[in-house]
């Protein structure tokens, strides 16, 4: 009887420890870090802003989010982090004077969509509503 109880206790501890393994990555983490993402649509205030000289031109191209929290964002490198419930992502790069925190609208194996607002570089008292969508490459 004591051996059975000890065996059940040990099995339970191993099961709980493996279920709580901090190395397990969430599904959203895997969705974000597995593919290389390529820009699909880049809008500022509802208008395409990805063309030459436009505010979102720097985000046109490929992005790769690495598991270690680093990444390549088109021609730039930086770091990224999810918020606690993985509904927001913050990207920091030396190329921008401020971090960008985006609301994650959709994150699947094939689609990554975010929204945010940033100061309008032409009028700092005004915010631009940004919507960016990416496809898995």
C-alpha positions as CSV (number, residue, x, y, z in Angstrom):
1,X,0.0,0.0,0.0
2,X,2.8,2.5,0.9
3,X,4.7,1.6,-2.3
4,X,1.6,2.3,-4.4
5,X,1.0,5.6,-2.6
6,X,4.7,6.6,-3.2
7,X,4.4,5.6,-6.9
8,X,1.2,7.6,-7.3
9,X,2.8,10.6,-5.6
10,X,6.0,10.4,-7.7
11,X,4.0,10.0,-10.9
12,X,1.8,13.0,-9.9
13,X,4.8,15.2,-9.2
14,X,6.4,14.3,-12.5
15,X,3.2,15.0,-14.4
16,X,2.6,18.3,-12.7
17,X,6.3,19.4,-13.2
18,X,6.1,18.5,-16.9
19,X,2.8,20.3,-17.3
20,X,4.2,23.5,-15.6
21,X,7.5,23.4,-17.6
22,X,8.4,27.1,-18.2
23,X,10.2,26.1,-21.4
24,X,6.9,25.3,-23.0
25,X,6.0,28.0,-25.5
26,X,2.5,29.2,-26.1
27,X,0.8,28.6,-29.4
28,X,0.8,32.3,-30.1
29,X,4.6,32.4,-29.4
30,X,5.1,29.5,-31.9
31,X,2.9,31.2,-34.5
32,X,4.9,34.4,-34.2
33,X,8.4,32.9,-34.2
34,X,8.1,30.0,-36.7
35,X,7.6,31.7,-40.1
36,X,9.2,34.7,-41.7
37,X,6.5,37.3,-42.1
38,X,6.1,39.5,-45.2
39,X,4.1,42.7,-45.2
40,X,0.8,42.6,-46.9
41,X,-1.0,45.9,-46.1
42,X,0.4,48.9,-44.3
43,X,-2.2,51.6,-43.5
44,X,-2.1,55.0,-41.7
45,X,-5.5,56.5,-41.0
46,X,-7.1,54.1,-43.4
47,X,-4.8,54.9,-46.4
48,X,-2.0,52.8,-47.9
49,X,1.2,54.3,-46.4
50,X,3.8,51.8,-47.8
51,X,4.9,53.6,-50.9
52,X,8.2,55.5,-51.4
53,X,8.6,58.3,-48.9
54,X,5.5,57.2,-46.9
55,X,5.5,56.7,-43.1
56,X,5.2,52.9,-43.2
57,X,7.7,52.3,-46.0
58,X,10.2,51.1,-43.5
59,X,8.0,48.1,-42.6
60,X,7.5,47.0,-46.2
61,X,9.3,43.6,-46.6
62,X,10.2,40.7,-44.4
63,X,10.2,40.4,-40.6
64,X,11.5,37.6,-38.5
65,X,10.7,37.3,-34.8
66,X,13.3,35.0,-33.1
67,X,12.6,32.9,-30.0
68,X,15.2,34.8,-28.0
69,X,13.3,38.0,-28.3
70,X,15.4,39.5,-31.1
71,X,14.3,40.1,-34.6
72,X,14.9,41.5,-38.0
73,X,12.3,44.0,-39.1
74,X,12.9,44.6,-42.8
75,X,16.3,46.4,-42.8
76,X,16.4,46.9,-39.0
77,X,17.2,44.8,-36.0
78,X,15.8,45.0,-32.5
79,X,14.0,43.3,-29.8
80,X,10.4,42.3,-29.2
81,X,8.3,41.2,-26.3
82,X,4.7,40.1,-25.7
83,X,2.7,41.6,-22.8
84,X,1.5,39.1,-20.2
85,X,-1.5,37.8,-22.0
86,X,0.1,37.9,-25.4
87,X,-2.5,40.4,-26.8
88,X,0.2,43.1,-27.4
89,X,3.7,43.2,-28.8
90,X,6.3,45.8,-28.2
91,X,9.1,46.3,-30.7
92,X,12.3,48.3,-29.9
93,X,14.9,49.2,-32.5
94,X,17.6,51.8,-32.5
95,X,16.1,53.0,-35.9
96,X,13.1,54.5,-34.1
97,X,13.2,57.0,-31.3
98,X,10.5,55.3,-29.4
99,X,9.3,51.7,-28.8
100,X,6.2,50.6,-30.8
101,X,3.5,48.8,-28.9
102,X,0.9,47.1,-31.1
103,X,-2.4,45.5,-30.3
104,X,-2.5,42.0,-31.9
105,X,-5.7,41.8,-33.9
106,X,-4.9,38.3,-35.3
107,X,-2.1,35.9,-35.0
108,X,-2.4,32.5,-36.7
109,X,0.1,30.2,-38.5
110,X,-0.5,32.3,-41.7
111,X,-1.7,35.7,-40.6
112,X,-0.3,38.4,-38.3
113,X,-2.4,41.7,-38.0
114,X,-1.6,44.5,-35.6
115,X,-2.9,48.0,-34.9
116,X,-1.3,50.9,-33.0
117,X,-1.2,54.7,-32.9
118,X,1.9,56.8,-33.2
119,X,2.6,60.6,-33.3
120,X,2.3,62.1,-36.8
121,X,5.8,63.2,-37.7
122,X,4.3,66.2,-39.6
123,X,2.1,67.3,-36.6
124,X,3.2,65.8,-33.2
125,X,0.0,66.9,-31.5
126,X,-1.9,64.4,-33.7
127,X,-1.9,60.6,-33.7
128,X,-1.9,58.3,-36.7
129,X,-4.0,55.1,-36.6
130,X,-1.7,52.4,-37.9
131,X,-2.9,49.0,-39.2
132,X,-0.3,46.5,-40.5
133,X,-1.0,43.0,-41.8
134,X,1.6,40.3,-42.6
135,X,1.5,36.9,-44.3
136,X,3.6,33.9,-43.5
137,X,6.2,33.5,-46.2
